[in-house]
Amino acid sequence: MKIFVISLGIILLVLVLSLYIPFSPELLQPASLVSLRILDRNGYLLREVLSDKEGKSQWVSLEDISPNVILATVAAEDNRFYEHWGIDTRAILRATLQNIRAREVISGASTLTQQV
């Protein structure tokens, strides 16, 4: 119970602090066209796509992406995307309880907003 209360306190602290972190529009601009590395949850390389100068990777505007690709990404990564404000408190509580019960990290709760 003590771990749960501490975890809940940390989660609430992060939620409150996230309201005061300034957002910069510069974060939406690509820094450069570097190779894209796709890793699994353990950090192992699954695929690498090289940059436009070295291979196939290039910046694509949102308007050029098929709406079906956007919907599929949202469905796979954050199925409650349209139901929360960027942080899914229900998923955080679920993951916290699962991780406490298992006594190891078995579940995550990051949203698309948090991953970007």
PyMOL commands that set and color helices and strands:
alter all, ss='L'
color gray80, all
select helices_A, chain A and resi 2-18+25-28+62-64+67-77+81-83+89-102+112-115
alter helices_A, ss='H'
color red, helices_A
select strands_A, chain A and resi 36-39+45-49
alter strands_A, ss='S'
color yellow, strands_A
deselect
rebuild
show_as cartoon
